[in-house]
């Protein structure tokens, strides 16, 4: 029997049909809300048009916290709550596992952003809600890991990163109560090299060769487990050096990390004519060696003459170029596949991906261009423009049934 047209109307109930629907929907909303606030801050700092008062938490640090601990984690949890049972051959999770997690993470960012307008108590409550959602999700994932009959090392790697993320989140909460900027600094650094980078690299290590093998005839996957071990050792070395403010010696970790990630990219990159949806995954990953090269160059420059060249350029090559590009590429891949749609990039996602490349380049270059605040504001506005159509299309998919009529 043919479906009625009402079956394709958007409904909030569809968000509970699968973990990725709810979490990706929340993440998509968070992306726009967080970057709209940050764009307004940068525009006001450059042109003084809005009269935005200084927030209770310094705006730059608040921006770093929101992006690392509130914007990207819903996407991460949505993916991991979906794939952990599949990686380990266990039963899929029910809505009662992921609905509380999603609601806690959503309310956490909403309250935090509202609190930045001058209501400090809401900042505290927002972080508490984020902590609650994080802990709930982590308990679920660790329980699955405990019940794993074997040893799924990619799951272990992701879980370890989430535990470090919980440490970083707790340190930020402690900063709110103590005012000790060292805690805030540690939280932000852990978010970069202890949480996000290990999860991104681990997921790429497992999934990118799998995707390529499904689409490219004769493709030979290369994902040795020693790579994960070496990566973790070097990433933690970088993190330890940053926490010690040993910027002159970061290159000791970053140069071998650059070599390791470049080797993986070269060995796994599919040859020949590959579909755009697969190509953007590897193009996005290519930002990682570039970011590490900039980190190493910055460190060596600091060692030689004490000048901190490139400013936040390396960090934004990592955050916007690597994290941002793969956010679009990976979420689009999962969304297309889990909604019964063709595995195609599509114009909307292609627009977002291409513009994010421009945004990343502009933000990195802003560190050396005249009138840096101008270019920083333009880059932030470009992020919003890039993501708006993509968020709207993705939200529609999450709110409507699968196109193939299947559940999920």
C-alpha positions as CSV (number, residue, x, y, z in Angstrom):
1,X,0.0,0.0,0.0
2,X,1.3,3.4,-0.9
3,X,2.1,5.8,1.9
4,X,-0.1,8.8,2.4
5,X,1.5,12.2,2.0
6,X,1.1,12.8,5.8
7,X,3.7,10.1,6.3
8,X,6.4,12.4,5.0
9,X,5.5,15.4,7.0
10,X,8.1,16.5,9.6
11,X,7.5,15.4,13.2
12,X,9.5,15.9,16.4
13,X,8.6,12.2,17.2
14,X,11.0,11.2,14.4
15,X,13.9,12.5,16.4
16,X,13.5,9.6,18.8
17,X,13.7,7.0,16.1
18,X,17.5,6.6,16.2
19,X,20.4,8.1,18.3
20,X,21.9,9.9,15.3
21,X,18.6,11.7,14.5
22,X,18.3,13.3,17.9
23,X,21.9,14.0,18.5
24,X,22.7,15.3,15.0
25,X,19.6,17.5,15.1
26,X,20.8,19.0,18.4
27,X,24.3,19.4,17.1
28,X,23.1,21.2,14.0
29,X,21.1,23.7,16.0
30,X,24.1,24.1,18.3
31,X,26.4,24.9,15.4
32,X,24.3,27.8,14.2
33,X,23.5,29.1,17.7
34,X,27.1,29.1,18.9
35,X,28.5,30.6,15.7
36,X,25.8,33.2,15.4
37,X,26.7,34.4,19.0
38,X,30.4,34.4,18.2
39,X,30.0,36.2,14.9
40,X,28.0,38.9,16.7
41,X,30.8,39.2,19.2
42,X,33.5,39.6,16.6
43,X,31.4,42.1,14.5
44,X,30.8,44.1,17.7
45,X,34.5,44.0,18.6
46,X,35.4,45.3,15.2
47,X,32.7,47.8,14.4
48,X,30.9,48.4,17.8
49,X,27.4,48.0,16.3
50,X,25.6,45.9,18.9
51,X,27.0,47.2,22.2
52,X,27.5,43.7,23.6
53,X,28.6,43.7,27.2
54,X,31.5,41.6,28.3
55,X,30.2,38.2,29.2
56,X,30.9,36.6,32.7
57,X,33.4,34.3,31.0
58,X,35.8,36.0,28.5
59,X,34.3,35.7,25.1
60,X,37.3,33.9,23.4
61,X,37.5,31.3,26.1
62,X,33.7,30.8,26.1
63,X,33.8,30.3,22.3
64,X,36.5,27.7,22.7
65,X,34.6,25.9,25.4
66,X,31.3,25.9,23.5
67,X,32.7,24.6,20.3
68,X,34.7,21.8,21.9
69,X,32.4,20.7,24.7
70,X,28.9,21.6,23.5
71,X,28.7,21.9,19.7
72,X,30.7,18.9,18.5
73,X,29.9,16.4,21.2
74,X,26.3,15.8,20.2
75,X,27.5,14.7,16.8
76,X,30.1,12.5,18.5
77,X,27.7,10.9,20.9
78,X,25.1,10.4,18.2
79,X,27.6,8.5,16.1
80,X,29.0,6.5,18.9
81,X,25.7,5.6,20.4
82,X,24.8,4.2,17.0
83,X,28.0,2.4,16.1
84,X,29.2,1.0,19.4
85,X,26.5,-1.8,19.5
86,X,27.3,-2.6,15.8
87,X,31.1,-2.7,16.3
88,X,30.6,-5.1,19.2
89,X,27.7,-7.2,17.9
90,X,25.3,-6.1,20.7
91,X,21.7,-5.0,20.7
92,X,20.9,-1.5,19.5
93,X,20.1,1.1,22.2
94,X,16.6,2.3,22.9
95,X,15.3,5.8,22.9
96,X,15.4,5.8,26.8
97,X,19.1,5.6,26.5
98,X,19.7,8.5,24.3
99,X,16.7,10.9,24.8
100,X,18.0,12.0,28.3
101,X,21.5,12.5,26.9
102,X,20.2,14.6,24.0
103,X,18.0,16.8,26.2
104,X,20.7,17.4,28.7
105,X,23.2,18.4,26.0
106,X,20.8,20.7,24.3
107,X,19.7,22.5,27.4
108,X,23.3,22.7,28.5
109,X,24.3,24.9,25.5
110,X,21.1,26.9,25.4
111,X,21.5,27.9,29.1
112,X,25.2,28.5,28.7
113,X,24.7,30.9,25.7
114,X,21.9,32.7,27.5
115,X,24.0,33.0,30.6
116,X,26.7,34.7,28.6
117,X,24.3,37.6,28.1
118,X,24.9,38.5,31.8
119,X,23.3,35.7,33.9
120,X,26.2,33.8,35.5
121,X,23.9,31.3,37.3
122,X,22.7,30.0,33.9
123,X,26.3,29.4,32.8
124,X,26.7,27.2,35.9
125,X,23.5,25.3,35.2
126,X,24.3,24.9,31.6
127,X,27.6,23.3,32.4
128,X,25.9,21.1,35.0
129,X,23.4,19.9,32.3
130,X,26.2,19.3,29.9
131,X,28.1,17.2,32.5
132,X,24.9,15.2,33.2
133,X,24.4,14.4,29.6
134,X,28.1,13.6,29.1
135,X,28.2,11.2,32.1
136,X,24.9,9.5,31.1
137,X,26.3,8.8,27.6
138,X,29.7,7.7,28.8
139,X,28.1,5.3,31.3
140,X,26.1,3.7,28.4
141,X,29.1,3.4,26.2
142,X,31.4,2.1,28.9
143,X,28.8,-0.5,29.8
144,X,28.8,-1.7,26.2
145,X,32.6,-1.8,26.2
146,X,32.5,-3.8,29.5
147,X,30.2,-6.3,27.8
148,X,32.3,-6.6,24.7
149,X,33.2,-10.2,24.1
150,X,36.5,-9.2,22.5
151,X,38.5,-6.1,22.5
152,X,37.3,-3.5,20.0
153,X,40.2,-1.1,20.1
154,X,38.5,1.7,18.2
155,X,35.8,1.7,20.8
156,X,38.4,1.7,23.6
157,X,40.2,4.7,21.9
158,X,36.9,6.7,21.6
159,X,36.0,5.9,25.2
160,X,39.4,7.0,26.5
161,X,39.0,10.3,24.6
162,X,35.5,10.8,26.2
163,X,36.9,10.1,29.6
164,X,39.5,12.8,29.0
165,X,36.8,15.1,27.8
166,X,34.9,14.5,31.0
167,X,38.1,15.6,32.9
168,X,38.3,18.7,30.7
169,X,34.6,19.5,31.3
170,X,35.0,19.1,35.0
171,X,38.0,21.4,35.0
172,X,35.9,24.1,33.3
173,X,33.2,23.7,35.9
174,X,35.9,24.0,38.6
175,X,37.1,27.2,37.0
176,X,33.6,28.7,37.2
177,X,33.7,28.2,41.0
178,X,37.3,29.1,41.6
179,X,38.2,31.7,39.0
180,X,41.6,29.9,38.5
181,X,42.5,30.5,34.8
182,X,44.9,27.6,34.9
183,X,41.9,25.2,35.1
184,X,40.2,26.9,32.2
185,X,43.4,26.7,30.1
186,X,43.8,23.0,30.9
187,X,40.2,22.4,29.9
188,X,40.5,24.0,26.5
189,X,43.8,22.2,25.7
190,X,42.4,18.8,26.8
191,X,39.4,19.5,24.6
192,X,41.6,19.8,21.5
193,X,44.3,17.1,21.8
194,X,42.7,14.9,24.5
195,X,39.1,14.7,23.3
196,X,38.3,15.9,19.7
197,X,41.5,15.0,17.8
198,X,41.7,11.4,19.2
199,X,38.0,10.8,18.4
200,X,38.2,12.2,14.9
201,X,41.4,10.3,14.1
202,X,40.0,7.0,15.6
203,X,36.8,7.2,13.6
204,X,38.6,8.1,10.4
205,X,41.0,5.2,11.0
206,X,38.1,2.7,11.2
207,X,35.5,4.1,8.9
208,X,37.2,5.8,6.0
209,X,38.8,2.6,4.6
210,X,35.5,0.9,5.2
211,X,33.7,3.5,3.1
212,X,36.3,3.4,0.4
213,X,36.2,-0.4,0.2
214,X,32.5,-0.2,-0.4
215,X,32.8,2.2,-3.3
216,X,36.2,1.6,-4.9
217,X,36.9,-1.7,-6.7
218,X,40.2,-3.2,-5.7
219,X,40.7,-0.9,-2.7
220,X,43.0,-2.3,0.0
221,X,42.3,-1.0,3.5
222,X,45.2,0.1,5.6
223,X,44.3,0.5,9.3
224,X,47.0,-1.1,11.5
225,X,46.3,-0.9,15.2
226,X,49.9,0.2,15.9
227,X,48.9,3.5,14.2
228,X,46.4,4.2,17.0
229,X,49.0,3.4,19.7
230,X,51.5,5.7,18.1
231,X,49.0,8.5,17.6
232,X,47.8,8.4,21.2
233,X,51.4,8.6,22.5
234,X,52.2,11.6,20.3
235,X,48.9,13.4,20.9
236,X,49.3,13.0,24.7
237,X,52.9,14.2,24.4
238,X,51.7,17.4,22.6
239,X,49.0,17.9,25.2
240,X,51.5,17.5,28.1
241,X,53.9,20.0,26.5
242,X,51.1,22.5,26.0
243,X,49.9,22.1,29.6
244,X,53.5,22.9,30.7
245,X,53.6,25.9,28.3
246,X,56.6,24.2,26.6
247,X,55.8,25.7,23.2
248,X,59.4,25.7,22.1
249,X,59.4,21.9,22.3
250,X,56.0,21.1,20.7
251,X,57.7,20.2,17.5
252,X,59.2,17.1,19.2
253,X,55.7,15.7,19.2
254,X,54.2,17.4,16.2
255,X,56.9,16.5,13.6
256,X,56.5,12.7,14.1
257,X,52.7,13.2,14.5
258,X,52.8,15.0,11.1
259,X,54.7,12.1,9.6
260,X,52.4,9.5,11.0
261,X,49.2,11.2,9.8
262,X,50.6,12.0,6.4
263,X,51.6,8.3,6.0
264,X,48.1,7.2,6.9
265,X,46.6,9.7,4.4
266,X,48.9,8.6,1.6
267,X,48.3,4.9,2.3
268,X,44.5,5.1,2.5
269,X,43.7,7.8,-0.1
270,X,41.7,6.0,-2.9
271,X,43.3,6.2,-6.3
272,X,41.4,7.0,-9.5
273,X,38.0,8.6,-10.0
274,X,36.2,8.5,-6.6
275,X,32.7,9.7,-5.7
276,X,32.6,13.2,-4.2
277,X,31.0,12.0,-0.9
278,X,34.1,9.9,-0.4
279,X,36.6,12.4,-1.7
280,X,35.5,15.1,0.8
281,X,36.3,12.7,3.7
282,X,40.0,12.5,2.6
283,X,40.2,16.2,1.6
284,X,39.0,17.1,5.0
285,X,41.5,14.8,6.6
286,X,44.3,16.5,4.6
287,X,43.8,19.6,6.9
288,X,45.3,17.6,9.8
289,X,48.9,17.3,8.4
290,X,48.7,20.9,7.4
291,X,47.6,22.0,10.9
292,X,50.4,19.9,12.4
293,X,52.9,21.4,10.0
294,X,51.8,24.9,11.2
295,X,52.1,23.8,14.8
296,X,55.6,22.5,14.2
297,X,56.6,25.6,12.3
298,X,55.3,27.8,15.1
299,X,57.1,25.8,17.8
300,X,60.4,25.9,15.9
301,X,60.1,29.6,15.4
302,X,59.5,30.1,19.1
303,X,62.5,28.0,19.9
304,X,64.8,29.9,17.5
305,X,63.9,33.5,18.3
306,X,61.2,33.6,21.0
307,X,58.5,34.9,18.7
308,X,55.1,33.2,18.7
309,X,54.4,33.4,14.9
310,X,51.1,32.5,13.3
311,X,49.1,33.2,16.5
312,X,45.9,31.0,16.6
313,X,46.4,30.0,12.9
314,X,47.5,26.4,13.6
315,X,44.6,25.9,16.0
316,X,42.1,27.2,13.5
317,X,43.6,25.0,10.7
318,X,42.8,22.1,13.1
319,X,39.4,23.4,14.3
320,X,37.9,24.8,11.1
321,X,39.8,23.0,8.5
322,X,40.0,19.5,10.0
323,X,37.1,19.4,12.5
324,X,34.8,21.6,10.4
325,X,35.4,19.9,7.1
326,X,35.0,16.4,8.5
327,X,31.9,17.5,10.4
328,X,30.2,18.3,7.1
329,X,31.7,15.3,5.2
330,X,31.1,12.6,7.9
331,X,27.7,13.8,9.1
332,X,26.5,14.0,5.5
333,X,27.7,10.5,4.8
334,X,25.9,9.1,7.9
335,X,22.8,11.1,7.3
336,X,22.5,10.0,3.7
337,X,23.1,6.4,4.5
338,X,20.8,6.2,7.5
339,X,17.9,8.0,5.9
340,X,17.6,5.7,2.9
341,X,19.0,8.3,0.5
342,X,21.6,7.8,-2.2
343,X,25.2,8.0,-1.0
344,X,25.7,11.4,-2.8
345,X,27.3,14.6,-1.6
346,X,24.6,16.8,-3.0
347,X,24.8,20.6,-3.7
348,X,23.9,21.8,-0.2
349,X,26.7,19.7,1.4
350,X,29.1,20.6,-1.4
351,X,28.4,24.3,-0.9
352,X,29.1,23.9,2.9
353,X,32.2,21.9,2.4
354,X,33.7,24.3,-0.2
355,X,32.9,27.4,1.8
356,X,34.4,25.9,4.9
357,X,37.7,25.5,3.0
358,X,37.6,29.2,2.3
359,X,36.7,30.1,5.8
360,X,39.5,28.0,7.2
361,X,42.0,29.6,4.9
362,X,40.8,33.1,5.7
363,X,40.9,32.5,9.5
364,X,44.4,31.1,9.3
365,X,45.6,34.0,7.1
366,X,43.9,36.5,9.5
367,X,46.8,36.0,11.9
368,X,49.2,37.6,9.5
369,X,47.0,40.0,7.5
370,X,46.5,43.7,8.4
371,X,43.3,44.4,10.4
372,X,43.0,40.9,11.8
373,X,39.6,41.6,13.5
374,X,38.1,42.3,10.1
375,X,39.1,38.9,8.7
376,X,38.2,37.1,11.8
377,X,34.7,38.5,11.7
378,X,34.4,37.7,8.0
379,X,35.5,34.1,8.6
380,X,32.9,33.7,11.4
381,X,30.2,35.0,9.2
382,X,31.3,32.7,6.4
383,X,30.9,29.7,8.8
384,X,27.3,30.7,9.5
385,X,26.6,31.2,5.8
386,X,28.2,27.8,5.0
387,X,26.3,25.9,7.6
388,X,22.8,27.5,7.4
389,X,21.5,25.6,4.2
390,X,23.2,22.4,5.4
391,X,21.6,22.6,8.8
392,X,18.2,23.3,7.4
393,X,18.4,20.4,5.0
394,X,19.8,18.0,7.6
395,X,17.1,19.1,10.2
396,X,14.4,18.3,7.6
397,X,15.8,14.8,7.1
398,X,16.0,14.1,10.9
399,X,12.4,15.3,11.3
400,X,10.9,13.1,8.5
401,X,10.8,9.3,8.0
402,X,13.4,7.4,6.0
403,X,12.9,7.7,2.2
404,X,13.0,4.0,1.8
405,X,10.2,3.3,4.3
406,X,12.5,1.4,6.8
407,X,12.6,2.1,10.5
408,X,15.3,4.2,12.1
